[in-house]
């Protein structure tokens, strides 16, 4: 895109994955608040497009190229034929599209412990990293 740019800002703290169990429990409420703040952002202002209508096209493409990576599947689906997995998704699509119309939020996409930054002194979440695309 012409004029597109990526702005990166340093976020102080340590990854939540580096905290002890006790410290993680203390940090947990502020981590939830941080994730809630992302969810409350205006969907209309989000520059990333991940609507189901677009993502189902990607899924069809991946399956048609026999390129499903089983490492990203739950264990119970690793041996399921790719076309069967796609058929399951397509069967659920009308319900999921209805849900999308009423319950769309900006989401992180990978809110795992290494992506939450936490001040090790105050145990308050200072931000989220790996938020893009």
Order of alpha helices (4+ residues) and beta strands (2+ residues): beta-alpha-alpha-alpha-beta-beta
